[in-house]
Amino acid sequence: MLAIGLMSGTSRDGIDAALIETDGDRRVEAVAFHALSYDDGFRTRLAEACARAMAMAAPGFEPLIGAVETELTERHVDAVADLLGRSGHIAGDVGVIGFHGHTVAHRPERGWTWQIGDAAALAGAFGIPVVGDLRGADVIAGGQGAPLLPVYHRALAVDLPKPAAVLNLGGVANITFIGSDGTLIAFDTGMASGLIDNWMWTHGGLAFDEGGATAARGRPDEGRLATMMADPWFAAPPPKSIDREAFSIAATQGMSLEDGAATLTAFTAAAVARAIDHLPERPTHIHVAGGGRHNAALMAMIAERTGLAVEPVDGLGWNGDAIEAQGFAYMAVRHLNGLPISFPGTTGVPAPMTGGVLFRA
């Protein structure tokens, strides 16, 4: 069937909307993709909503978060309308929407994860069934609730030589490993662009380090980097996941704009290198998706610190900007077909399980 997937990621830059045709198993065909960018004002409100959610003991009503959720849902409606218009399809052609919402707090160690967005309102806007709350059941069952994309990475990588590794660089980074024997392992590696973006906004008035140009002019402080990497989270074996707010730019305070950007970029790269050490087999290539693959300094640092070939997934014929949105469309179809989306090796859930809640129009 035709399915739409929507992703508002930890980079907080906007909404990715993808239309694919899939059977939720081995057949996947990309049809259309559109990205709707957030303006600076909404990005600021969204960041504040995340900060407030992380300070709460459990999900609940909070006025700012509620207002941001309403606005977020409206923007997702706009993203779907734009995608349909650009693709030449109408709502009646689409069988389901996979709606991730936006993670305002991810606390699996407390038994909850919180994604905002009104799936019922989205279903009502187009008359299309929506599968939302894709992470909740996994966490309730004892899993990490993340990462969820490995099941889609596996479908895309069916013809790749094994072992294979797919790295997603958003606000947070996660890696999917597919072993020679088909073993599927996945986990968050640490920060990706999240801290770099925070640094650039706070100290340079820029939303991000375009192309990694600022980091390329700086020099990483290896002493500060070693202190950051000493956090016990990096030594913990997978499965594991982390919230964007788990680390801060405090460790780089007092540095120049360039050196701070270089150190935080090296922090992402060093975390990926540490993650490779957790894998049962060492891959020869790391295939990179997500916005972070456009950061040349980051890509070079990952290659240097891992000693592996680091290449954008676009060289495989994949759209590296669309993978996450496509993945949630794929998972929505799997939900309709009763197929699992998370596994013991990806989230730590006790047994393979489907996920999501169906909201009918």
C-alpha positions as a LaTeX table, in Angstrom:
\begin{tabular}{lrrr}
\hline
Residue & $x$ (\AA) & $y$ (\AA) & $z$ (\AA) \\
\hline
Met1 & 0.00 & 0.00 & 0.00 \\
Leu2 & 0.95 & 3.65 & $-0.16$ \\
Ala3 & 1.98 & 4.95 & 3.26 \\
Ile4 & 3.13 & 8.30 & 4.61 \\
Gly5 & 5.74 & 8.62 & 7.32 \\
Leu6 & 6.37 & 11.72 & 9.42 \\
Met7 & 9.40 & 12.54 & 11.54 \\
Ser8 & 10.20 & 15.54 & 13.72 \\
Gly9 & 13.64 & 14.62 & 15.01 \\
Thr10 & 15.93 & 15.62 & 17.84 \\
Ser11 & 17.68 & 18.14 & 15.59 \\
Arg12 & 14.45 & 20.22 & 15.85 \\
Asp13 & 14.95 & 21.60 & 12.36 \\
Gly14 & 11.59 & 20.62 & 10.88 \\
Ile15 & 9.32 & 17.81 & 9.71 \\
Asp16 & 10.36 & 15.17 & 7.19 \\
Ala17 & 7.42 & 13.72 & 5.26 \\
Ala18 & 7.86 & 10.68 & 3.00 \\
Leu19 & 5.52 & 8.69 & 0.80 \\
Ile20 & 6.48 & 5.09 & 0.05 \\
Glu21 & 4.86 & 1.99 & $-1.38$ \\
Thr22 & 5.52 & $-1.08$ & 0.74 \\
Asp23 & 4.23 & $-4.42$ & 1.95 \\
Gly24 & 5.88 & $-3.83$ & 5.33 \\
Asp25 & 8.36 & $-6.60$ & 4.63 \\
Arg26 & 10.89 & $-6.81$ & 1.78 \\
Arg27 & 9.20 & $-4.53$ & $-0.74$ \\
Val28 & 9.96 & $-0.82$ & $-0.37$ \\
Glu29 & 9.70 & 1.82 & $-3.09$ \\
Ala30 & 10.24 & 5.52 & $-2.45$ \\
Val31 & 7.58 & 7.69 & $-4.07$ \\
Ala32 & 7.97 & 11.26 & $-2.76$ \\
Phe33 & 9.65 & 13.28 & $-0.03$ \\
His34 & 9.22 & 16.79 & 1.36 \\
Ala35 & 10.82 & 18.63 & 4.28 \\
Leu36 & 9.01 & 21.42 & 6.11 \\
Ser37 & 11.41 & 23.64 & 8.07 \\
Tyr38 & 10.67 & 25.13 & 11.48 \\
Asp39 & 11.12 & 28.86 & 11.96 \\
Asp40 & 13.44 & 30.03 & 14.73 \\
Gly41 & 10.55 & 31.02 & 16.98 \\
Phe42 & 8.97 & 27.59 & 16.94 \\
Arg43 & 12.35 & 25.89 & 17.37 \\
Thr44 & 12.87 & 27.96 & 20.51 \\
Arg45 & 9.43 & 27.05 & 21.88 \\
Leu46 & 10.00 & 23.40 & 21.06 \\
Ala47 & 13.36 & 23.42 & 22.84 \\
Glu48 & 11.72 & 24.97 & 25.91 \\
Ala49 & 8.99 & 22.32 & 25.84 \\
Cys50 & 11.68 & 19.63 & 25.82 \\
Ala51 & 13.50 & 21.23 & 28.72 \\
Arg52 & 10.31 & 21.42 & 30.78 \\
Ala53 & 9.37 & 17.82 & 29.95 \\
Met54 & 12.79 & 16.55 & 31.04 \\
Ala55 & 12.33 & 18.30 & 34.38 \\
Met56 & 9.01 & 16.54 & 35.05 \\
Ala57 & 8.68 & 13.32 & 37.04 \\
Ala58 & 6.30 & 11.86 & 34.46 \\
Pro59 & 4.30 & 12.99 & 31.40 \\
Gly60 & 1.40 & 15.23 & 32.30 \\
Phe61 & $-0.31$ & 18.49 & 31.48 \\
Glu62 & 1.93 & 21.54 & 31.19 \\
Pro63 & 0.57 & 24.68 & 29.44 \\
Leu64 & 3.57 & 25.42 & 27.23 \\
Ile65 & 3.94 & 21.79 & 26.17 \\
Gly66 & 0.22 & 21.64 & 25.37 \\
Ala67 & 0.43 & 24.78 & 23.23 \\
Val68 & 3.50 & 23.49 & 21.40 \\
Glu69 & 1.76 & 20.15 & 20.79 \\
Thr70 & $-1.18$ & 21.91 & 19.13 \\
Glu71 & 1.14 & 23.92 & 16.91 \\
Leu72 & 3.23 & 20.85 & 16.13 \\
Thr73 & 0.15 & 18.93 & 15.01 \\
Glu74 & $-0.93$ & 21.79 & 12.76 \\
Arg75 & 2.48 & 21.83 & 11.14 \\
His76 & 2.26 & 18.08 & 10.53 \\
Val77 & $-1.09$ & 18.61 & 8.81 \\
Asp78 & 0.60 & 21.18 & 6.58 \\
Ala79 & 3.46 & 18.75 & 5.87 \\
Val80 & 1.07 & 16.00 & 4.76 \\
Ala81 & $-0.90$ & 18.43 & 2.58 \\
Asp82 & 2.32 & 19.64 & 0.94 \\
Leu83 & 3.55 & 16.08 & 0.37 \\
Leu84 & 0.27 & 15.01 & $-1.24$ \\
Gly85 & 0.25 & 18.07 & $-3.47$ \\
Arg86 & 3.83 & 17.54 & $-4.61$ \\
Ser87 & 3.33 & 13.81 & $-5.22$ \\
Gly88 & 0.16 & 14.16 & $-7.28$ \\
His89 & $-1.73$ & 11.83 & $-4.92$ \\
Ile90 & $-4.88$ & 12.44 & $-2.91$ \\
Ala91 & $-5.62$ & 11.33 & 0.64 \\
Gly92 & $-7.79$ & 8.48 & $-0.60$ \\
Asp93 & $-4.77$ & 6.85 & $-2.24$ \\
Val94 & $-2.94$ & 6.48 & 1.08 \\
Gly95 & $-3.55$ & 3.48 & 3.33 \\
Val96 & $-1.92$ & 4.71 & 6.54 \\
Ile97 & 0.22 & 7.43 & 8.13 \\
Gly98 & 3.05 & 6.61 & 10.52 \\
Phe99 & 3.20 & 9.54 & 12.95 \\
His100 & 6.20 & 9.75 & 15.25 \\
Gly101 & 5.39 & 13.14 & 16.79 \\
His102 & 8.23 & 14.87 & 18.61 \\
Thr103 & 10.10 & 13.41 & 21.57 \\
Val104 & 10.09 & 16.00 & 24.34 \\
Ala105 & 11.61 & 13.61 & 26.91 \\
His106 & 12.96 & 10.10 & 26.72 \\
Arg107 & 13.33 & 8.42 & 30.13 \\
Pro108 & 13.29 & 4.63 & 29.68 \\
Glu109 & 15.17 & 4.28 & 32.97 \\
Arg110 & 11.98 & 5.63 & 34.59 \\
Gly111 & 9.70 & 3.50 & 32.45 \\
Trp112 & 8.41 & 6.19 & 30.09 \\
Thr113 & 9.05 & 8.08 & 26.87 \\
Trp114 & 7.04 & 11.11 & 25.76 \\
Gln115 & 6.20 & 12.04 & 22.18 \\
Ile116 & 3.82 & 14.95 & 21.63 \\
Gly117 & 1.44 & 15.31 & 18.70 \\
Asp118 & $-2.29$ & 14.65 & 18.27 \\
Ala119 & $-2.57$ & 11.53 & 16.09 \\
Ala120 & $-6.39$ & 11.53 & 16.26 \\
Ala121 & $-6.52$ & 15.11 & 14.92 \\
Leu122 & $-4.14$ & 14.18 & 12.10 \\
Ala123 & $-6.33$ & 11.19 & 11.17 \\
Gly124 & $-9.39$ & 13.41 & 11.16 \\
Ala125 & $-7.75$ & 16.05 & 8.98 \\
Phe126 & $-7.29$ & 13.68 & 6.04 \\
Gly127 & $-9.53$ & 10.68 & 6.68 \\
Ile128 & $-6.46$ & 8.45 & 6.73 \\
Pro129 & $-5.80$ & 5.97 & 9.57 \\
Val130 & $-2.78$ & 7.01 & 11.66 \\
Val131 & $-0.43$ & 4.79 & 13.65 \\
Gly132 & 1.07 & 6.83 & 16.49 \\
Asp133 & 2.67 & 6.23 & 19.90 \\
Leu134 & 5.22 & 3.95 & 18.28 \\
Arg135 & 7.62 & 3.81 & 21.23 \\
Gly136 & 5.36 & 3.49 & 24.27 \\
Ala137 & 4.59 & $-0.22$ & 24.22 \\
Asp138 & 8.26 & $-1.11$ & 23.89 \\
Val139 & 9.19 & 0.90 & 26.99 \\
Ile140 & 6.28 & $-0.52$ & 28.99 \\
Ala141 & 7.53 & $-4.02$ & 28.07 \\
Gly142 & 10.99 & $-3.18$ & 29.45 \\
Gly143 & 12.68 & $-2.01$ & 26.25 \\
Gln144 & 14.49 & 1.24 & 25.54 \\
Gly145 & 11.89 & 2.41 & 23.02 \\
Ala146 & 14.74 & 3.35 & 20.69 \\
Pro147 & 16.12 & 3.07 & 18.15 \\
Leu148 & 13.21 & 1.88 & 16.02 \\
Leu149 & 14.69 & 2.37 & 12.54 \\
Pro150 & 16.76 & $-0.86$ & 12.46 \\
Val151 & 13.85 & $-2.90$ & 11.09 \\
Tyr152 & 13.71 & $-0.50$ & 8.12 \\
His153 & 17.49 & $-0.35$ & 7.75 \\
Arg154 & 17.45 & $-4.16$ & 7.51 \\
Ala155 & 14.90 & $-4.01$ & 4.68 \\
Leu156 & 16.96 & $-1.45$ & 2.77 \\
Ala157 & 20.25 & $-3.26$ & 3.34 \\
Val158 & 19.09 & $-6.71$ & 2.24 \\
Asp159 & 21.58 & $-6.77$ & $-0.66$ \\
Leu160 & 24.53 & $-5.13$ & 1.14 \\
Pro161 & 27.59 & $-7.24$ & 2.04 \\
Lys162 & 27.52 & $-8.27$ & 5.69 \\
Pro163 & 28.43 & $-7.31$ & 8.30 \\
Ala164 & 26.87 & $-3.93$ & 7.55 \\
Ala165 & 26.52 & $-0.82$ & 9.69 \\
Val166 & 24.09 & 2.07 & 9.16 \\
Leu167 & 24.67 & 5.21 & 11.24 \\
Asn168 & 21.97 & 7.83 & 11.63 \\
Leu169 & 23.19 & 11.32 & 12.54 \\
Gly170 & 20.34 & 13.52 & 13.72 \\
Gly171 & 20.32 & 15.41 & 17.02 \\
Val172 & 21.23 & 12.07 & 18.62 \\
Ala173 & 23.19 & 9.35 & 16.80 \\
Asn174 & 22.23 & 5.70 & 16.55 \\
Ile175 & 23.76 & 2.75 & 14.76 \\
Thr176 & 22.25 & $-0.38$ & 13.22 \\
Phe177 & 24.44 & $-3.47$ & 12.82 \\
Ile178 & 23.47 & $-6.42$ & 10.62 \\
Gly179 & 25.84 & $-9.32$ & 11.19 \\
Ser180 & 27.13 & $-11.97$ & 8.79 \\
Asp181 & 24.55 & $-14.35$ & 10.26 \\
Gly182 & 21.71 & $-11.81$ & 10.12 \\
Thr183 & 22.08 & $-10.71$ & 13.77 \\
Leu184 & 20.36 & $-7.35$ & 14.27 \\
Ile185 & 21.86 & $-5.04$ & 16.91 \\
Ala186 & 21.15 & $-1.35$ & 17.35 \\
Phe187 & 21.62 & 1.38 & 19.95 \\
Asp188 & 22.18 & 5.08 & 20.42 \\
Thr189 & 25.86 & 6.00 & 20.25 \\
Gly190 & 25.52 & 9.43 & 21.90 \\
Met191 & 25.09 & 12.93 & 20.57 \\
Ala192 & 25.18 & 13.74 & 16.86 \\
Ser193 & 24.39 & 17.34 & 15.89 \\
Gly194 & 22.44 & 18.27 & 19.04 \\
Leu195 & 25.27 & 19.77 & 21.08 \\
Ile196 & 26.95 & 21.28 & 18.04 \\
Asp197 & 23.70 & 23.07 & 17.18 \\
Asn198 & 23.31 & 24.26 & 20.78 \\
Trp199 & 26.87 & 25.61 & 20.74 \\
Met200 & 26.48 & 27.40 & 17.41 \\
Trp201 & 23.19 & 29.00 & 18.47 \\
Thr202 & 24.40 & 30.06 & 21.90 \\
His203 & 27.81 & 31.39 & 20.86 \\
Gly204 & 27.48 & 32.16 & 17.16 \\
Gly205 & 23.82 & 33.00 & 16.61 \\
Leu206 & 23.62 & 30.29 & 13.95 \\
Ala207 & 21.24 & 27.34 & 13.81 \\
Phe208 & 23.99 & 24.85 & 12.94 \\
Asp209 & 27.56 & 24.50 & 11.71 \\
Glu210 & 26.98 & 24.43 & 7.97 \\
Gly211 & 29.18 & 21.82 & 6.36 \\
Gly212 & 31.25 & 21.66 & 9.53 \\
Ala213 & 33.12 & 24.77 & 8.39 \\
Thr214 & 33.41 & 26.24 & 11.91 \\
Ala215 & 34.70 & 22.99 & 13.42 \\
Ala216 & 37.18 & 22.64 & 10.55 \\
Arg217 & 38.80 & 25.94 & 11.60 \\
Gly218 & 39.14 & 24.82 & 15.22 \\
Arg219 & 41.13 & 22.29 & 17.19 \\
Pro220 & 39.53 & 19.72 & 19.53 \\
Asp221 & 40.60 & 19.91 & 23.17 \\
Glu222 & 41.55 & 16.28 & 23.80 \\
Gly223 & 41.59 & 16.78 & 27.57 \\
Arg224 & 38.02 & 18.06 & 27.69 \\
Leu225 & 37.01 & 15.38 & 25.22 \\
Ala226 & 38.46 & 12.65 & 27.45 \\
Thr227 & 36.48 & 14.03 & 30.39 \\
Met228 & 33.26 & 13.95 & 28.37 \\
Met229 & 33.94 & 10.40 & 27.13 \\
Ala230 & 34.56 & 9.23 & 30.71 \\
Asp231 & 30.79 & 9.25 & 31.31 \\
Pro232 & 29.92 & 5.63 & 32.22 \\
Trp233 & 27.07 & 5.61 & 29.70 \\
Phe234 & 29.56 & 5.08 & 26.87 \\
Ala235 & 31.03 & 1.97 & 28.48 \\
Ala236 & 27.60 & 0.42 & 29.09 \\
Pro237 & 26.81 & $-2.41$ & 26.67 \\
Pro238 & 23.85 & $-2.14$ & 24.29 \\
Pro239 & 20.95 & $-2.01$ & 24.02 \\
Lys240 & 20.82 & 1.58 & 25.24 \\
Ser241 & 19.30 & 4.91 & 24.28 \\
Ile242 & 19.70 & 8.49 & 25.40 \\
Asp243 & 17.86 & 11.81 & 25.37 \\
Arg244 & 19.30 & 14.86 & 23.61 \\
Glu245 & 19.25 & 16.70 & 26.95 \\
Ala246 & 21.45 & 14.09 & 28.65 \\
Phe247 & 24.60 & 16.07 & 27.78 \\
Ser248 & 25.26 & 19.80 & 27.62 \\
Ile249 & 27.76 & 22.28 & 26.22 \\
Ala250 & 29.04 & 23.08 & 29.72 \\
Ala251 & 32.27 & 21.17 & 29.10 \\
Thr252 & 33.26 & 23.56 & 26.30 \\
Gln253 & 32.47 & 26.84 & 28.03 \\
Gly254 & 35.24 & 29.40 & 27.69 \\
Met255 & 36.48 & 28.05 & 24.38 \\
Ser256 & 36.52 & 29.94 & 21.10 \\
Leu257 & 33.60 & 29.35 & 18.73 \\
Glu258 & 35.81 & 27.27 & 16.43 \\
Asp259 & 37.52 & 25.17 & 19.10 \\
Gly260 & 34.24 & 24.53 & 20.91 \\
Ala261 & 32.61 & 23.36 & 17.68 \\
Ala262 & 35.63 & 21.15 & 16.91 \\
Thr263 & 35.56 & 19.59 & 20.39 \\
Leu264 & 31.84 & 18.86 & 20.28 \\
Thr265 & 32.17 & 17.43 & 16.77 \\
Ala266 & 35.00 & 15.21 & 18.00 \\
Phe267 & 32.74 & 14.16 & 20.90 \\
Thr268 & 30.23 & 12.76 & 18.41 \\
Ala269 & 32.97 & 11.01 & 16.43 \\
Ala270 & 34.64 & 9.52 & 19.51 \\
Ala271 & 31.28 & 8.17 & 20.68 \\
Val272 & 30.75 & 6.44 & 17.34 \\
Ala273 & 34.22 & 4.90 & 17.61 \\
Arg274 & 33.37 & 3.63 & 21.10 \\
Ala275 & 30.12 & 2.18 & 19.74 \\
Ile276 & 31.98 & 0.22 & 17.05 \\
Asp277 & 33.90 & $-1.49$ & 19.86 \\
His278 & 30.58 & $-2.86$ & 21.20 \\
Leu279 & 29.79 & $-4.71$ & 17.95 \\
Pro280 & 30.40 & $-8.47$ & 17.67 \\
Glu281 & 32.00 & $-8.02$ & 14.23 \\
Arg282 & 33.87 & $-5.03$ & 12.86 \\
Pro283 & 32.31 & $-3.67$ & 9.66 \\
Thr284 & 34.48 & $-2.26$ & 6.88 \\
His285 & 32.09 & 0.58 & 6.03 \\
Ile286 & 29.76 & 2.87 & 7.92 \\
His287 & 26.81 & 3.99 & 5.78 \\
Val288 & 25.59 & 7.35 & 7.11 \\
Ala289 & 22.06 & 8.79 & 6.96 \\
Gly290 & 20.59 & 11.93 & 8.50 \\
Gly291 & 21.49 & 15.59 & 8.36 \\
Gly292 & 24.86 & 15.05 & 10.02 \\
Arg293 & 26.20 & 13.43 & 6.87 \\
His294 & 26.33 & 16.93 & 5.32 \\
Asn295 & 28.89 & 17.95 & 7.98 \\
Ala296 & 32.21 & 17.25 & 6.25 \\
Ala297 & 34.23 & 17.83 & 9.42 \\
Leu298 & 32.12 & 15.33 & 11.35 \\
Met299 & 32.33 & 12.70 & 8.61 \\
Ala300 & 36.11 & 13.09 & 8.44 \\
Met301 & 36.47 & 12.82 & 12.23 \\
Ile302 & 34.35 & 9.65 & 12.34 \\
Ala303 & 36.52 & 8.10 & 9.62 \\
Glu304 & 39.70 & 9.10 & 11.46 \\
Arg305 & 38.61 & 7.84 & 14.88 \\
Thr306 & 37.06 & 4.57 & 13.65 \\
Gly307 & 39.54 & 3.75 & 10.90 \\
Leu308 & 36.62 & 2.74 & 8.67 \\
Ala309 & 35.24 & 3.97 & 5.35 \\
Val310 & 32.48 & 6.46 & 6.18 \\
Glu311 & 30.10 & 7.12 & 3.29 \\
Pro312 & 26.68 & 8.79 & 2.84 \\
Val313 & 23.87 & 6.32 & 2.12 \\
Asp314 & 22.98 & 8.34 & $-0.97$ \\
Gly315 & 25.72 & 6.40 & $-2.78$ \\
Leu316 & 23.59 & 3.29 & $-2.26$ \\
Gly317 & 20.63 & 4.94 & $-3.99$ \\
Trp318 & 18.92 & 5.80 & $-0.69$ \\
Asn319 & 17.73 & 9.30 & 0.19 \\
Gly320 & 19.70 & 10.06 & 3.34 \\
Asp321 & 17.34 & 12.86 & 4.34 \\
Ala322 & 14.21 & 10.71 & 4.02 \\
Ile323 & 15.21 & 7.47 & 5.78 \\
Glu324 & 13.60 & 8.18 & 9.17 \\
Ala325 & 10.30 & 9.39 & 7.71 \\
Gln326 & 10.22 & 6.45 & 5.31 \\
Gly327 & 10.93 & 4.13 & 8.22 \\
Phe328 & 7.88 & 5.28 & 10.18 \\
Ala329 & 5.68 & 4.76 & 7.11 \\
Tyr330 & 7.12 & 1.23 & 6.86 \\
Met331 & 6.48 & 0.59 & 10.57 \\
Ala332 & 2.88 & 1.78 & 10.26 \\
Val333 & 2.26 & $-0.86$ & 7.57 \\
Arg334 & 3.96 & $-3.47$ & 9.75 \\
His335 & 1.59 & $-2.48$ & 12.58 \\
Leu336 & $-1.41$ & $-3.08$ & 10.31 \\
Asn337 & 0.04 & $-6.47$ & 9.36 \\
Gly338 & 0.82 & $-7.47$ & 12.96 \\
Leu339 & 4.58 & $-7.58$ & 12.33 \\
Pro340 & 7.22 & $-6.63$ & 14.93 \\
Ile341 & 9.07 & $-3.31$ & 14.85 \\
Ser342 & 11.40 & $-3.80$ & 17.84 \\
Phe343 & 13.56 & $-6.71$ & 18.90 \\
Pro344 & 15.72 & $-7.86$ & 21.82 \\
Gly345 & 18.86 & $-6.79$ & 19.97 \\
Thr346 & 17.58 & $-3.33$ & 19.05 \\
Thr347 & 15.73 & $-2.01$ & 22.10 \\
Gly348 & 16.24 & $-4.76$ & 24.68 \\
Val349 & 12.57 & $-5.71$ & 24.66 \\
Pro350 & 12.14 & $-9.32$ & 25.91 \\
Ala351 & 10.72 & $-10.62$ & 22.60 \\
Pro352 & 10.01 & $-9.21$ & 19.13 \\
Met353 & 6.95 & $-7.04$ & 19.34 \\
Thr354 & 4.80 & $-4.82$ & 17.21 \\
Gly355 & 4.19 & $-1.29$ & 18.39 \\
Gly356 & 2.01 & 1.73 & 17.89 \\
Val357 & $-1.61$ & 2.66 & 18.44 \\
Leu358 & $-4.08$ & 2.86 & 15.55 \\
Phe359 & $-6.19$ & 6.02 & 15.33 \\
Arg360 & $-8.97$ & 5.61 & 12.78 \\
Ala361 & $-10.31$ & 8.59 & 10.91 \\
\hline
\end{tabular}
